Amino acid sequence: MTQSESVVKRFLPWVVASALFMEQLDSTIVNTAVPAMSASLGVTPLSLKAVVTSYILSLAVGIPVSGWIADRFGTRRVFSFAVTLFTIASILCGLSVNVPMLVASRVLQGLGAALMMPVGRLTIVRTFPKSELLAAMNFVIIPALIGPLLGPLVGGLIVHWLSWRVIFFVNVPVGLVALYLSHHYMPNYYGDSQRPLDVIGLVLFGSGTALMSWLLEIFGQHDLSNMSALILFGLSVMLLAAYVWHAREHVYPLLNLALFKVRTFRVGVGGGFITRLGIGALPFLLPLLYQLGLGLPAWQSGLLMMPSALAAMGMKMIATKVLARFGYRRILTINTVMIGCTIACFSLVDTTTPIALIVLLGFTMGFFNSLQFTCMNSMAYADIKTPDASMASTIASSLQQLSMSFGLAFGLLITGWFLAGLPQTNHVAVLSALHRAFICMGAITIISALTFTTLRVNDGENVSRAHNS
C-alpha cells in the first residue's frame, strides 16, 4: 500500500461520516423548529408540513439516480457537489423570508442529501477491501445513529435560546469541513462502463417511491380521506410493480433487482427493511413516551435520548471482535431478538420508573441498535462484486430511506389504533396506548429475526473474520 492510499483510507471514513452526520442531524432537527418558524413567517404550523415532506420527496427521487450520476461523473466530483449544494441550500433555508422560499430551499437540500449518502457509501465500498470494510462501515454508521438522537435536543436548545434560522446555519461549518476533506481525501471513481440512464425506470420508480414516501409522511392527517389515501397508495404500489416488470426486461435498469439473488445482499437489505419497521418507530414513540406519557419537558426528553448515542459509539469499539467471534448469522438472529425485547421493555416505563432505569434501557437500546446496523450494512456488500458496488449502494440507500418512512408511519398507526380517539391531554390513556405500541413493535422486531435464519454460518466471513485474522 502506498503512502497516499494509506492517508486516503485513514481520512475517507471521516469525510463520509461528517457529511452523513450533517444530513442525519438536519433531517430530525427541523421538526423541533416548526412552531418557531410558523410564528416568524406568520403562518400556521400545519402549513409548514411541506417543509418536511419536500425534503423527503427529494430524497425519494434523487437517491435512485445517484449511482448512475456517480458512475458517469466520478465519486469525488459528485460528492463534493452534493456537499456544496446541501450547504448552500442550508444557508438559503436560514435566509428564507416566506414559505415558498423555504420549501424550495429544502428541495435543494434533499437533492444534495440524496447524493451524499449513497455516493459516500459507494466510495467506502470501493476503497476498502472486504477484509477492512467492516471497520470502515462501523465508523461511518455512527453518525446515522447519533444524528437523529441529538436532533431533538440540539433543535430544542437552539429554538429556546436563539433564532430558528440558526438550525440551518449549523450545517455551514460542518459542510465546509466535509468539502475540504472530500477535496483532499475522496477518491474519484468512475463506473466500469457508461450505461445509459433508464429514464422510464426513473419515472416509474421515482414517482412510485415519492408518492409512497409522501403518503407515509402525512399519514394520520385529517385533510386526506381514507379513500383518497387508499387510492394513492394503490397507485404507488402499481408504479413500483410496473418498475419491477420494466427492470426485468431492460438491459440497463435504473436499479438492477438481480442483485437480490445474492443471499447476503438480499438478507442484509431486504431483511433489514423488515427489522427497521420496529426500530424506525423509536424516534417517534420515545419522545411521545417521555413528553406526553411521563409529562417531561422537551429538553429533558432530549437528554434521555443521549444514552443511546453514547452506547452506539461504545459498541463501535468492540463490534469487529464480536462479529469475528460469533459471525453474522448468530449475531443478527440473537441481536434482533434482543432489540425486540428491549423495545417491549419500554412498555414497563411509567411515572414511577426511576430515571436511572430509563437511562439504562436507552443505553441498552443504543448498544444493540449499533451492532445491528453495523452487521446489516457491512454484510450487504460481503459478496457484491466491485462493478456492482454502485448499484448495490443505490438500492440499499433507496430501501433504507423508504424503511424509515414506513417505521414512523407504522408507529403512528399502532399508537393511533390504541388511542382510539382519546384526547392526547389524557396522560393515562396516552401512556397505556404507548405501552401497547411498544409491545407490538417489539414483537414485530422479534419476528423479523426469522429473516436472518436464512443465512449460512460462514456467510460474510470475508468481512467479519479477515479483519481479525
C-alpha beads as a LAMMPS data file, in Angstrom:
LAMMPS data file: protein, C-alpha beads

469 atoms
468 bonds

1 atom types
1 bond types

-500.0 500.0 xlo xhi
-500.0 500.0 ylo yhi
-500.0 500.0 zlo zhi

Masses

1 110.0

Atoms # bond

1 1 1 0.000 0.000 0.000
2 1 1 1.399 3.417 -0.960
3 1 1 1.509 6.307 1.488
4 1 1 -1.190 8.189 -0.410
5 1 1 -3.513 5.153 -0.268
6 1 1 -2.890 4.844 3.457
7 1 1 -3.770 8.509 4.011
8 1 1 -6.953 8.170 1.949
9 1 1 -8.051 5.142 3.970
10 1 1 -7.366 6.988 7.213
11 1 1 -9.376 10.090 6.360
12 1 1 -12.075 8.821 3.968
13 1 1 -14.329 7.488 6.774
14 1 1 -14.156 10.952 8.374
15 1 1 -15.190 12.540 5.071
16 1 1 -18.276 10.374 4.716
17 1 1 -19.103 10.455 8.432
18 1 1 -19.035 14.265 8.629
19 1 1 -21.410 14.617 5.679
20 1 1 -23.682 11.853 6.963
21 1 1 -23.835 13.440 10.411
22 1 1 -24.821 16.791 8.884
23 1 1 -27.559 15.132 6.862
24 1 1 -28.948 12.971 9.681
25 1 1 -28.924 15.827 12.191
26 1 1 -30.701 18.148 9.777
27 1 1 -33.401 15.619 8.932
28 1 1 -34.582 15.485 12.569
29 1 1 -33.668 18.893 13.951
30 1 1 -36.127 20.771 11.719
31 1 1 -39.222 19.213 13.321
32 1 1 -38.496 20.920 16.635
33 1 1 -38.391 24.360 14.990
34 1 1 -41.745 24.204 13.158
35 1 1 -43.663 26.239 15.788
36 1 1 -40.967 28.941 15.844
37 1 1 -40.831 29.021 12.033
38 1 1 -44.589 29.407 11.742
39 1 1 -44.619 32.314 14.200
40 1 1 -41.727 34.034 12.430
41 1 1 -43.185 33.613 8.934
42 1 1 -46.735 34.419 10.022
43 1 1 -48.333 31.124 9.010
44 1 1 -49.926 28.176 10.815
45 1 1 -47.700 25.251 11.877
46 1 1 -49.738 22.872 9.692
47 1 1 -48.896 24.875 6.569
48 1 1 -45.220 24.147 7.206
49 1 1 -45.709 20.408 6.719
50 1 1 -44.385 20.949 3.191
51 1 1 -41.029 21.956 4.709
52 1 1 -40.623 18.388 5.940
53 1 1 -42.318 16.498 3.111
54 1 1 -40.456 18.365 0.352
55 1 1 -37.166 17.129 1.807
56 1 1 -38.440 13.535 1.985
57 1 1 -39.700 13.658 -1.616
58 1 1 -36.358 14.982 -2.869
59 1 1 -34.607 12.054 -1.223
60 1 1 -37.047 9.557 -2.725
61 1 1 -36.487 10.901 -6.252
62 1 1 -32.758 11.665 -6.000
63 1 1 -31.381 8.511 -4.361
64 1 1 -32.303 6.059 -7.177
65 1 1 -30.338 8.034 -9.775
66 1 1 -27.327 8.736 -7.521
67 1 1 -25.419 5.623 -8.595
68 1 1 -25.728 6.440 -12.291
69 1 1 -24.566 10.027 -11.681
70 1 1 -21.560 8.846 -9.633
71 1 1 -20.554 6.301 -12.292
72 1 1 -20.730 8.941 -15.004
73 1 1 -19.170 11.987 -13.335
74 1 1 -16.933 10.472 -10.639
75 1 1 -17.437 9.963 -6.916
76 1 1 -15.299 12.904 -5.746
77 1 1 -16.922 15.390 -8.088
78 1 1 -20.465 14.237 -7.285
79 1 1 -19.854 14.020 -3.529
80 1 1 -18.263 17.487 -3.414
81 1 1 -21.132 18.892 -5.474
82 1 1 -23.649 17.267 -3.122
83 1 1 -21.989 18.736 -0.010
84 1 1 -21.803 22.168 -1.665
85 1 1 -25.455 22.023 -2.723
86 1 1 -26.546 20.924 0.737
87 1 1 -24.546 23.684 2.439
88 1 1 -25.759 26.455 0.113
89 1 1 -29.337 25.207 0.443
90 1 1 -28.955 25.310 4.242
91 1 1 -27.940 28.969 4.041
92 1 1 -30.931 29.702 1.810
93 1 1 -33.211 27.942 4.315
94 1 1 -31.897 30.146 7.092
95 1 1 -32.395 33.283 4.987
96 1 1 -35.897 32.361 3.800
97 1 1 -38.447 35.161 4.141
98 1 1 -41.548 33.128 3.216
99 1 1 -42.802 29.545 2.977
100 1 1 -42.270 29.060 -0.808
101 1 1 -38.611 30.076 -0.496
102 1 1 -38.150 27.760 2.483
103 1 1 -39.771 24.815 0.686
104 1 1 -37.691 25.400 -2.468
105 1 1 -34.518 25.512 -0.355
106 1 1 -35.488 22.277 1.360
107 1 1 -35.932 20.618 -2.037
108 1 1 -32.338 21.579 -2.882
109 1 1 -31.218 20.262 0.494
110 1 1 -32.927 16.954 -0.179
111 1 1 -31.283 16.601 -3.583
112 1 1 -27.877 17.227 -2.020
113 1 1 -28.564 14.667 0.707
114 1 1 -29.793 12.139 -1.868
115 1 1 -26.358 12.180 -3.483
116 1 1 -24.232 12.355 -0.319
117 1 1 -25.385 9.172 1.392
118 1 1 -25.175 6.552 -1.410
119 1 1 -22.109 8.077 -3.106
120 1 1 -20.245 8.226 0.207
121 1 1 -21.107 4.604 0.925
122 1 1 -20.112 3.584 -2.606
123 1 1 -16.687 5.207 -2.170
124 1 1 -16.134 3.342 1.094
125 1 1 -17.037 0.004 -0.520
126 1 1 -14.731 0.574 -3.494
127 1 1 -11.798 1.877 -1.427
128 1 1 -11.569 -0.747 1.295
129 1 1 -11.058 -4.456 0.605
130 1 1 -13.558 -6.847 2.141
131 1 1 -11.133 -7.557 4.998
132 1 1 -11.195 -3.880 6.075
133 1 1 -14.758 -2.995 5.101
134 1 1 -16.330 -3.829 8.475
135 1 1 -14.169 -1.392 10.440
136 1 1 -14.748 1.395 7.908
137 1 1 -18.530 0.885 7.747
138 1 1 -18.641 0.584 11.519
139 1 1 -17.099 4.031 11.860
140 1 1 -19.292 5.688 9.245
141 1 1 -22.595 4.330 10.611
142 1 1 -22.194 6.078 13.985
143 1 1 -23.424 9.495 12.716
144 1 1 -26.524 7.794 11.323
145 1 1 -27.292 6.584 14.853
146 1 1 -26.465 9.688 16.902
147 1 1 -27.773 12.324 14.456
148 1 1 -31.485 11.519 14.924
149 1 1 -30.973 11.205 18.686
150 1 1 -29.195 14.563 19.051
151 1 1 -31.533 16.363 16.651
152 1 1 -34.458 16.973 19.026
153 1 1 -32.148 18.070 21.858
154 1 1 -29.994 20.403 19.743
155 1 1 -33.059 21.769 17.963
156 1 1 -34.851 22.404 21.242
157 1 1 -31.875 24.246 22.736
158 1 1 -31.365 26.395 19.624
159 1 1 -35.028 27.350 19.370
160 1 1 -35.142 28.118 23.094
161 1 1 -32.064 30.338 23.190
162 1 1 -31.538 31.505 19.586
163 1 1 -33.414 32.046 16.317
164 1 1 -34.812 29.076 14.386
165 1 1 -32.619 30.182 11.475
166 1 1 -29.522 29.038 13.388
167 1 1 -30.755 25.453 12.961
168 1 1 -29.837 25.657 9.273
169 1 1 -26.670 27.702 9.756
170 1 1 -25.251 24.912 11.956
171 1 1 -24.729 22.938 8.736
172 1 1 -22.362 25.528 7.268
173 1 1 -19.161 24.813 9.294
174 1 1 -19.766 21.047 9.076
175 1 1 -20.304 21.352 5.322
176 1 1 -17.112 23.359 4.858
177 1 1 -15.100 20.765 6.765
178 1 1 -16.662 17.945 4.713
179 1 1 -15.937 19.837 1.496
180 1 1 -12.294 20.377 2.443
181 1 1 -11.825 16.725 3.389
182 1 1 -13.549 15.447 0.253
183 1 1 -11.332 17.613 -1.971
184 1 1 -8.174 16.150 -0.421
185 1 1 -9.085 12.580 0.512
186 1 1 -12.046 11.437 -1.608
187 1 1 -11.059 9.063 -4.451
188 1 1 -12.636 9.802 -7.819
189 1 1 -14.071 6.502 -9.017
190 1 1 -15.956 6.128 -12.306
191 1 1 -18.182 3.307 -13.478
192 1 1 -16.535 0.470 -15.396
193 1 1 -18.943 1.099 -18.255
194 1 1 -21.004 4.133 -19.226
195 1 1 -24.519 2.723 -19.154
196 1 1 -27.370 4.894 -20.465
197 1 1 -29.814 6.386 -17.997
198 1 1 -33.001 4.364 -17.639
199 1 1 -35.427 7.284 -17.960
200 1 1 -38.576 5.158 -17.918
201 1 1 -37.321 3.322 -14.845
202 1 1 -36.518 6.630 -13.143
203 1 1 -40.041 7.916 -13.809
204 1 1 -41.697 4.705 -12.568
205 1 1 -39.549 4.094 -9.501
206 1 1 -39.053 7.754 -8.619
207 1 1 -42.743 8.630 -8.819
208 1 1 -43.742 5.425 -7.002
209 1 1 -41.353 5.916 -4.082
210 1 1 -42.033 9.661 -3.909
211 1 1 -45.797 9.111 -3.733
212 1 1 -45.468 6.370 -1.145
213 1 1 -43.000 8.406 0.950
214 1 1 -45.355 11.393 0.851
215 1 1 -48.323 9.279 1.945
216 1 1 -46.344 7.774 4.800
217 1 1 -45.089 11.206 5.851
218 1 1 -48.595 12.748 6.078
219 1 1 -50.131 9.563 7.459
220 1 1 -52.808 10.260 10.066
221 1 1 -53.704 13.765 8.910
222 1 1 -57.384 14.559 8.567
223 1 1 -57.063 16.625 5.387
224 1 1 -56.796 13.411 3.322
225 1 1 -59.723 10.991 3.331
226 1 1 -59.176 7.285 3.833
227 1 1 -60.453 6.535 0.343
228 1 1 -58.102 9.070 -1.264
229 1 1 -55.169 7.731 0.719
230 1 1 -56.047 4.152 -0.290
231 1 1 -56.291 5.085 -3.972
232 1 1 -52.970 6.945 -3.911
233 1 1 -51.295 4.100 -2.038
234 1 1 -52.593 1.640 -4.634
235 1 1 -51.244 3.886 -7.387
236 1 1 -47.792 3.968 -5.779
237 1 1 -47.784 0.168 -5.493
238 1 1 -48.756 -0.160 -9.167
239 1 1 -45.970 2.226 -10.213
240 1 1 -43.418 0.192 -8.247
241 1 1 -44.803 -3.072 -9.650
242 1 1 -44.545 -1.603 -13.145
243 1 1 -40.908 -0.778 -12.427
244 1 1 -40.198 -4.379 -11.367
245 1 1 -41.660 -5.625 -14.666
246 1 1 -39.724 -2.954 -16.600
247 1 1 -36.421 -3.758 -14.835
248 1 1 -36.634 -7.425 -15.826
249 1 1 -36.916 -6.506 -19.490
250 1 1 -34.457 -3.588 -19.643
251 1 1 -30.788 -4.162 -20.473
252 1 1 -29.580 -1.328 -18.202
253 1 1 -32.240 -0.885 -15.483
254 1 1 -32.068 2.014 -13.067
255 1 1 -31.891 -0.473 -10.183
256 1 1 -30.713 -3.961 -11.048
257 1 1 -33.001 -6.191 -8.995
258 1 1 -30.927 -9.233 -9.971
259 1 1 -28.605 -8.309 -7.095
260 1 1 -31.219 -9.709 -4.738
261 1 1 -30.170 -13.159 -5.954
262 1 1 -27.040 -12.641 -3.825
263 1 1 -28.096 -14.094 -0.473
264 1 1 -26.077 -11.817 1.816
265 1 1 -27.280 -8.727 -0.040
266 1 1 -30.888 -9.925 -0.057
267 1 1 -30.892 -10.622 3.678
268 1 1 -28.885 -7.533 4.633
269 1 1 -31.094 -5.144 2.641
270 1 1 -34.436 -6.952 2.452
271 1 1 -34.329 -8.446 5.942
272 1 1 -33.023 -5.162 7.297
273 1 1 -36.056 -3.413 5.820
274 1 1 -38.376 -5.540 7.958
275 1 1 -36.261 -5.093 11.090
276 1 1 -36.269 -1.314 10.663
277 1 1 -40.077 -1.251 10.938
278 1 1 -39.737 -1.628 14.696
279 1 1 -36.539 0.324 15.138
280 1 1 -37.702 3.131 12.849
281 1 1 -40.670 3.909 15.099
282 1 1 -38.479 4.727 18.121
283 1 1 -37.654 8.357 17.178
284 1 1 -41.439 8.901 17.109
285 1 1 -42.516 6.785 20.097
286 1 1 -39.830 7.676 22.647
287 1 1 -40.409 11.484 22.651
288 1 1 -44.137 10.783 22.982
289 1 1 -43.474 8.469 25.925
290 1 1 -41.249 10.980 27.700
291 1 1 -43.249 14.131 26.992
292 1 1 -46.908 13.056 26.753
293 1 1 -46.768 9.872 28.808
294 1 1 -44.416 10.965 31.586
295 1 1 -45.060 14.716 31.316
296 1 1 -41.382 15.676 30.947
297 1 1 -40.332 18.936 29.242
298 1 1 -38.762 18.760 25.778
299 1 1 -35.208 19.384 26.979
300 1 1 -35.380 16.509 29.485
301 1 1 -36.859 14.274 26.807
302 1 1 -33.916 15.158 24.569
303 1 1 -31.432 14.337 27.319
304 1 1 -32.998 10.911 27.764
305 1 1 -32.179 10.176 24.116
306 1 1 -28.457 10.747 24.772
307 1 1 -27.602 7.375 26.384
308 1 1 -28.442 5.604 23.109
309 1 1 -25.955 7.798 21.259
310 1 1 -23.224 7.115 23.802
311 1 1 -23.860 3.374 23.672
312 1 1 -23.732 3.439 19.866
313 1 1 -20.268 4.955 19.968
314 1 1 -19.157 2.464 22.603
315 1 1 -20.283 -0.528 20.539
316 1 1 -18.091 0.701 17.671
317 1 1 -15.019 -0.277 19.683
318 1 1 -15.971 -3.938 20.068
319 1 1 -18.245 -4.715 17.098
320 1 1 -15.469 -6.134 14.903
321 1 1 -14.319 -8.542 17.621
322 1 1 -17.874 -9.641 18.401
323 1 1 -18.571 -10.368 14.732
324 1 1 -15.289 -12.204 14.282
325 1 1 -16.128 -14.406 17.260
326 1 1 -19.785 -15.251 16.532
327 1 1 -20.420 -14.473 12.835
328 1 1 -23.267 -12.675 11.078
329 1 1 -25.920 -15.363 11.285
330 1 1 -25.752 -15.836 15.028
331 1 1 -25.301 -12.135 15.843
332 1 1 -28.145 -10.899 13.624
333 1 1 -30.571 -13.555 14.800
334 1 1 -29.913 -13.119 18.529
335 1 1 -29.351 -9.361 18.435
336 1 1 -32.643 -8.761 16.610
337 1 1 -34.476 -10.657 19.344
338 1 1 -32.670 -8.599 21.993
339 1 1 -33.699 -5.366 20.261
340 1 1 -37.312 -6.524 20.184
341 1 1 -37.225 -7.409 23.883
342 1 1 -35.679 -4.034 24.735
343 1 1 -38.364 -2.190 22.745
344 1 1 -41.033 -4.165 24.596
345 1 1 -39.405 -3.271 27.927
346 1 1 -40.298 0.382 27.345
347 1 1 -43.898 -0.717 27.970
348 1 1 -42.934 -1.011 31.656
349 1 1 -41.866 2.636 31.914
350 1 1 -44.289 4.900 33.766
351 1 1 -44.204 7.882 36.113
352 1 1 -42.862 5.722 38.958
353 1 1 -39.908 4.357 36.967
354 1 1 -36.535 5.678 38.243
355 1 1 -34.690 7.866 35.727
356 1 1 -31.610 5.680 36.154
357 1 1 -33.566 2.679 34.882
358 1 1 -34.818 4.631 31.846
359 1 1 -31.237 5.716 31.104
360 1 1 -30.061 2.095 31.361
361 1 1 -32.817 0.996 28.997
362 1 1 -31.852 3.686 26.483
363 1 1 -28.202 2.696 26.760
364 1 1 -29.091 -0.947 26.083
365 1 1 -31.155 0.029 23.062
366 1 1 -28.321 2.084 21.558
367 1 1 -25.864 -0.753 22.167
368 1 1 -27.968 -3.350 20.339
369 1 1 -29.013 -0.951 17.549
370 1 1 -25.417 -0.004 16.799
371 1 1 -24.403 -3.650 16.419
372 1 1 -27.484 -4.337 14.275
373 1 1 -26.840 -1.542 11.771
374 1 1 -23.133 -2.387 11.592
375 1 1 -23.956 -6.009 10.766
376 1 1 -26.697 -5.326 8.217
377 1 1 -24.816 -2.590 6.361
378 1 1 -21.481 -4.394 6.120
379 1 1 -22.878 -7.853 5.320
380 1 1 -24.892 -6.461 2.409
381 1 1 -21.654 -5.891 0.478
382 1 1 -19.852 -9.095 1.521
383 1 1 -20.454 -10.879 -1.805
384 1 1 -21.029 -7.879 -4.082
385 1 1 -18.517 -7.588 -6.899
386 1 1 -16.760 -4.257 -7.472
387 1 1 -18.590 -3.428 -10.757
388 1 1 -21.912 -3.850 -8.907
389 1 1 -20.946 -1.703 -5.892
390 1 1 -22.600 1.435 -7.242
391 1 1 -25.858 -0.357 -7.980
392 1 1 -25.833 -2.111 -4.597
393 1 1 -25.280 1.175 -2.760
394 1 1 -28.150 2.859 -4.611
395 1 1 -30.590 0.010 -3.911
396 1 1 -29.608 -0.169 -0.238
397 1 1 -29.965 3.592 0.231
398 1 1 -33.354 3.677 -1.517
399 1 1 -34.829 0.908 0.626
400 1 1 -33.354 2.307 3.845
401 1 1 -34.934 5.689 3.161
402 1 1 -38.299 4.044 2.499
403 1 1 -37.988 1.834 5.593
404 1 1 -37.576 4.893 7.836
405 1 1 -40.805 6.354 6.486
406 1 1 -42.565 3.003 6.923
407 1 1 -41.295 2.699 10.500
408 1 1 -42.560 6.137 11.514
409 1 1 -45.920 5.634 9.811
410 1 1 -46.290 2.188 11.345
411 1 1 -45.570 3.558 14.826
412 1 1 -48.169 6.274 14.259
413 1 1 -50.722 3.718 13.030
414 1 1 -50.255 1.408 16.021
415 1 1 -50.360 4.248 18.560
416 1 1 -53.410 5.838 16.933
417 1 1 -55.169 2.479 16.912
418 1 1 -54.721 2.042 20.657
419 1 1 -55.610 5.657 21.419
420 1 1 -58.907 5.141 19.562
421 1 1 -59.778 8.830 19.509
422 1 1 -58.963 9.504 23.174
423 1 1 -57.647 13.044 23.852
424 1 1 -53.850 13.391 23.950
425 1 1 -54.209 15.511 27.093
426 1 1 -55.211 12.362 28.962
427 1 1 -51.772 11.194 30.138
428 1 1 -53.067 7.876 31.460
429 1 1 -54.697 6.981 28.128
430 1 1 -51.641 8.097 26.130
431 1 1 -49.287 6.129 28.361
432 1 1 -51.429 2.986 28.061
433 1 1 -51.590 3.326 24.254
434 1 1 -47.839 3.829 24.026
435 1 1 -47.157 0.825 26.225
436 1 1 -49.177 -1.408 23.914
437 1 1 -47.487 0.161 20.871
438 1 1 -44.047 -0.690 22.288
439 1 1 -45.144 -4.286 22.852
440 1 1 -46.391 -4.565 19.244
441 1 1 -43.253 -3.004 17.750
442 1 1 -41.088 -5.251 19.909
443 1 1 -42.993 -8.336 18.788
444 1 1 -42.644 -7.374 15.112
445 1 1 -38.901 -6.880 15.583
446 1 1 -38.532 -10.283 17.260
447 1 1 -40.424 -11.965 14.411
448 1 1 -38.156 -10.227 11.871
449 1 1 -35.250 -12.242 13.306
450 1 1 -36.538 -15.143 11.211
451 1 1 -35.258 -13.398 8.057
452 1 1 -31.680 -13.805 9.297
453 1 1 -32.002 -17.543 9.877
454 1 1 -31.743 -17.993 6.086
455 1 1 -28.056 -17.046 6.322
456 1 1 -25.403 -19.735 6.359
457 1 1 -22.932 -19.996 9.207
458 1 1 -19.999 -18.838 7.077
459 1 1 -21.828 -16.009 5.259
460 1 1 -19.877 -12.768 5.458
461 1 1 -16.702 -14.341 6.851
462 1 1 -14.636 -12.496 4.252
463 1 1 -15.765 -9.309 6.013
464 1 1 -16.119 -10.312 9.665
465 1 1 -13.086 -12.528 10.203
466 1 1 -10.485 -11.393 7.702
467 1 1 -10.046 -8.142 9.626
468 1 1 -9.048 -10.058 12.730
469 1 1 -7.103 -12.882 11.154

Bonds

1 1 1 2
2 1 2 3
3 1 3 4
4 1 4 5
5 1 5 6
6 1 6 7
7 1 7 8
8 1 8 9
9 1 9 10
10 1 10 11
11 1 11 12
12 1 12 13
13 1 13 14
14 1 14 15
15 1 15 16
16 1 16 17
17 1 17 18
18 1 18 19
19 1 19 20
20 1 20 21
21 1 21 22
22 1 22 23
23 1 23 24
24 1 24 25
25 1 25 26
26 1 26 27
27 1 27 28
28 1 28 29
29 1 29 30
30 1 30 31
31 1 31 32
32 1 32 33
33 1 33 34
34 1 34 35
35 1 35 36
36 1 36 37
37 1 37 38
38 1 38 39
39 1 39 40
40 1 40 41
41 1 41 42
42 1 42 43
43 1 43 44
44 1 44 45
45 1 45 46
46 1 46 47
47 1 47 48
48 1 48 49
49 1 49 50
50 1 50 51
51 1 51 52
52 1 52 53
53 1 53 54
54 1 54 55
55 1 55 56
56 1 56 57
57 1 57 58
58 1 58 59
59 1 59 60
60 1 60 61
61 1 61 62
62 1 62 63
63 1 63 64
64 1 64 65
65 1 65 66
66 1 66 67
67 1 67 68
68 1 68 69
69 1 69 70
70 1 70 71
71 1 71 72
72 1 72 73
73 1 73 74
74 1 74 75
75 1 75 76
76 1 76 77
77 1 77 78
78 1 78 79
79 1 79 80
80 1 80 81
81 1 81 82
82 1 82 83
83 1 83 84
84 1 84 85
85 1 85 86
86 1 86 87
87 1 87 88
88 1 88 89
89 1 89 90
90 1 90 91
91 1 91 92
92 1 92 93
93 1 93 94
94 1 94 95
95 1 95 96
96 1 96 97
97 1 97 98
98 1 98 99
99 1 99 100
100 1 100 101
101 1 101 102
102 1 102 103
103 1 103 104
104 1 104 105
105 1 105 106
106 1 106 107
107 1 107 108
108 1 108 109
109 1 109 110
110 1 110 111
111 1 111 112
112 1 112 113
113 1 113 114
114 1 114 115
115 1 115 116
116 1 116 117
117 1 117 118
118 1 118 119
119 1 119 120
120 1 120 121
121 1 121 122
122 1 122 123
123 1 123 124
124 1 124 125
125 1 125 126
126 1 126 127
127 1 127 128
128 1 128 129
129 1 129 130
130 1 130 131
131 1 131 132
132 1 132 133
133 1 133 134
134 1 134 135
135 1 135 136
136 1 136 137
137 1 137 138
138 1 138 139
139 1 139 140
140 1 140 141
141 1 141 142
142 1 142 143
143 1 143 144
144 1 144 145
145 1 145 146
146 1 146 147
147 1 147 148
148 1 148 149
149 1 149 150
150 1 150 151
151 1 151 152
152 1 152 153
153 1 153 154
154 1 154 155
155 1 155 156
156 1 156 157
157 1 157 158
158 1 158 159
159 1 159 160
160 1 160 161
161 1 161 162
162 1 162 163
163 1 163 164
164 1 164 165
165 1 165 166
166 1 166 167
167 1 167 168
168 1 168 169
169 1 169 170
170 1 170 171
171 1 171 172
172 1 172 173
173 1 173 174
174 1 174 175
175 1 175 176
176 1 176 177
177 1 177 178
178 1 178 179
179 1 179 180
180 1 180 181
181 1 181 182
182 1 182 183
183 1 183 184
184 1 184 185
185 1 185 186
186 1 186 187
187 1 187 188
188 1 188 189
189 1 189 190
190 1 190 191
191 1 191 192
192 1 192 193
193 1 193 194
194 1 194 195
195 1 195 196
196 1 196 197
197 1 197 198
198 1 198 199
199 1 199 200
200 1 200 201
201 1 201 202
202 1 202 203
203 1 203 204
204 1 204 205
205 1 205 206
206 1 206 207
207 1 207 208
208 1 208 209
209 1 209 210
210 1 210 211
211 1 211 212
212 1 212 213
213 1 213 214
214 1 214 215
215 1 215 216
216 1 216 217
217 1 217 218
218 1 218 219
219 1 219 220
220 1 220 221
221 1 221 222
222 1 222 223
223 1 223 224
224 1 224 225
225 1 225 226
226 1 226 227
227 1 227 228
228 1 228 229
229 1 229 230
230 1 230 231
231 1 231 232
232 1 232 233
233 1 233 234
234 1 234 235
235 1 235 236
236 1 236 237
237 1 237 238
238 1 238 239
239 1 239 240
240 1 240 241
241 1 241 242
242 1 242 243
243 1 243 244
244 1 244 245
245 1 245 246
246 1 246 247
247 1 247 248
248 1 248 249
249 1 249 250
250 1 250 251
251 1 251 252
252 1 252 253
253 1 253 254
254 1 254 255
255 1 255 256
256 1 256 257
257 1 257 258
258 1 258 259
259 1 259 260
260 1 260 261
261 1 261 262
262 1 262 263
263 1 263 264
264 1 264 265
265 1 265 266
266 1 266 267
267 1 267 268
268 1 268 269
269 1 269 270
270 1 270 271
271 1 271 272
272 1 272 273
273 1 273 274
274 1 274 275
275 1 275 276
276 1 276 277
277 1 277 278
278 1 278 279
279 1 279 280
280 1 280 281
281 1 281 282
282 1 282 283
283 1 283 284
284 1 284 285
285 1 285 286
286 1 286 287
287 1 287 288
288 1 288 289
289 1 289 290
290 1 290 291
291 1 291 292
292 1 292 293
293 1 293 294
294 1 294 295
295 1 295 296
296 1 296 297
297 1 297 298
298 1 298 299
299 1 299 300
300 1 300 301
301 1 301 302
302 1 302 303
303 1 303 304
304 1 304 305
305 1 305 306
306 1 306 307
307 1 307 308
308 1 308 309
309 1 309 310
310 1 310 311
311 1 311 312
312 1 312 313
313 1 313 314
314 1 314 315
315 1 315 316
316 1 316 317
317 1 317 318
318 1 318 319
319 1 319 320
320 1 320 321
321 1 321 322
322 1 322 323
323 1 323 324
324 1 324 325
325 1 325 326
326 1 326 327
327 1 327 328
328 1 328 329
329 1 329 330
330 1 330 331
331 1 331 332
332 1 332 333
333 1 333 334
334 1 334 335
335 1 335 336
336 1 336 337
337 1 337 338
338 1 338 339
339 1 339 340
340 1 340 341
341 1 341 342
342 1 342 343
343 1 343 344
344 1 344 345
345 1 345 346
346 1 346 347
347 1 347 348
348 1 348 349
349 1 349 350
350 1 350 351
351 1 351 352
352 1 352 353
353 1 353 354
354 1 354 355
355 1 355 356
356 1 356 357
357 1 357 358
358 1 358 359
359 1 359 360
360 1 360 361
361 1 361 362
362 1 362 363
363 1 363 364
364 1 364 365
365 1 365 366
366 1 366 367
367 1 367 368
368 1 368 369
369 1 369 370
370 1 370 371
371 1 371 372
372 1 372 373
373 1 373 374
374 1 374 375
375 1 375 376
376 1 376 377
377 1 377 378
378 1 378 379
379 1 379 380
380 1 380 381
381 1 381 382
382 1 382 383
383 1 383 384
384 1 384 385
385 1 385 386
386 1 386 387
387 1 387 388
388 1 388 389
389 1 389 390
390 1 390 391
391 1 391 392
392 1 392 393
393 1 393 394
394 1 394 395
395 1 395 396
396 1 396 397
397 1 397 398
398 1 398 399
399 1 399 400
400 1 400 401
401 1 401 402
402 1 402 403
403 1 403 404
404 1 404 405
405 1 405 406
406 1 406 407
407 1 407 408
408 1 408 409
409 1 409 410
410 1 410 411
411 1 411 412
412 1 412 413
413 1 413 414
414 1 414 415
415 1 415 416
416 1 416 417
417 1 417 418
418 1 418 419
419 1 419 420
420 1 420 421
421 1 421 422
422 1 422 423
423 1 423 424
424 1 424 425
425 1 425 426
426 1 426 427
427 1 427 428
428 1 428 429
429 1 429 430
430 1 430 431
431 1 431 432
432 1 432 433
433 1 433 434
434 1 434 435
435 1 435 436
436 1 436 437
437 1 437 438
438 1 438 439
439 1 439 440
440 1 440 441
441 1 441 442
442 1 442 443
443 1 443 444
444 1 444 445
445 1 445 446
446 1 446 447
447 1 447 448
448 1 448 449
449 1 449 450
450 1 450 451
451 1 451 452
452 1 452 453
453 1 453 454
454 1 454 455
455 1 455 456
456 1 456 457
457 1 457 458
458 1 458 459
459 1 459 460
460 1 460 461
461 1 461 462
462 1 462 463
463 1 463 464
464 1 464 465
465 1 465 466
466 1 466 467
467 1 467 468
468 1 468 469
